[in-house]
């Protein structure tokens, strides 16, 4: 047997990483460690906060901000006739605050609203009632 009769050894192919992804070495998984492994899950920082604050244990839903809609006196004057009783349901809103823009010339009966200080004075001065 001579050297020219020997077959050259087959070259081992490199191990494929992230097959078919065209993303190279780490295939979009970043560096090493926990985040590079399959099924990784980084714990949210909230859990660590809960451990540090023992009196605030457990889950609590975020507080819902209550939206207050506004109505001006001139809107009440345009929309309702004299002697009508008016409530926030007439506007289809849960919380309505009456503001003092404009003048109220009609006598109305208002109930269930929130009032600004100047609006309250103008309403009482016009002869309207607040229940």
N, C-alpha and C positions, 0 to 999 in steps of 0.2 A: 504494500500500500504506500502510495506516495502522496505528497501534499496536494498535488493538483487533482487527485482523485477524491479528496475529502469535500463534503458539502459544508458550506459555511453554516454556523448555527443560526436558527431562526431568531430574529430579533423579537424580544417581548414587546408587545404594544403597551403604551402607557395606560394607566388606569384612567378611565373616563370619570370626570366629575361633573355633576349636574347635566346628565345626558340630554342632548338636543336643545339645550337652553341658549346656546351661543353667548354665554356670559362668562366663560373662562373659569379660572381656578375655583373661586368660592361660589359661583353660580348665584350671585345676588344674596348670599346669606351673611355677608359681612365677614368678620374675623372669626376667632376661635371662641370656644367656651359654650355656655348654656344656649345662647341665641343661635349658634350655628347648628345645633342638633335638631333632629326631627322631633316634633311634638313639644318643642320648648314653650314655656309660658313664663313670662316675667311677671312677678306679682305686682299688683298696683301699689303705688305709694300709700294709698289710703289705708291699706291693712297695717302698714308700719305706723301710721299716725294713730290708728285706733289702739294699737298696743302701747304707744307712749302716753296716751290720754285715757287712763282706766275708767274715769267717770263718764266718758262718752262712748261706752261700748254699744255695739249693736247698730243696726241700720236704721236711719230715719230718712224719710222722704224729704226732698228739698222743699222749702216753704214756697207756696204759690203766691206770687205777688198779685194783690187784688187791684184791678184796674178801676179807677173812678172816672166816669165820663162826665163831661161838663156841659151845662146849658146856661145860656145867658138870659137875662130878664127880657130882652127884646125878642128872643125866640119864643118865650112863654106868651108874650103879648101878641105875637103874630099867629100862633098856632091855636090858642084856646079862646073861647068866647067868655063873656062876662058871667060870673057865678059858677063856673065849672070847677069840679074837684079834680086835681091833678096829682098823679103819683108817678114814680119812676117806671111803672109798668106801661104807661102811655108812650114811653120812649123805647121800650123793649130792652132796657138795660137793668143790670142788677143794682149798681150804685151810681147815683147821679148827684153831682154837686151843682147848686145854682150859684152862678157868679153874677156880679153886679153890672155888667156891661149893658147899657141901654136903660130905658125907663119902663116900668110896669104901670100901665094906665087902667087896666081892667082889674076888677076885684075877683081873685081866685082863691080857692081853698087848696093849700099845698100840704101834702103829707108824705113822709118817708124819704125826703131829700136830705142831703147835707147842704149847708149854707155857708157862704162866706159872710164875714161880719157886716160888710157894707151892703151885701145883697139882703140880709135879714132886715136891716134898717129900712132899705128902700121898699121892701115888701110890706112891712108894717105901716110905713108912711102912706102907701097907696091904698090902704084899707083892706088888703088881702089878709087871710088867716093862715097861720102855720100850725098844723096839728102835730 
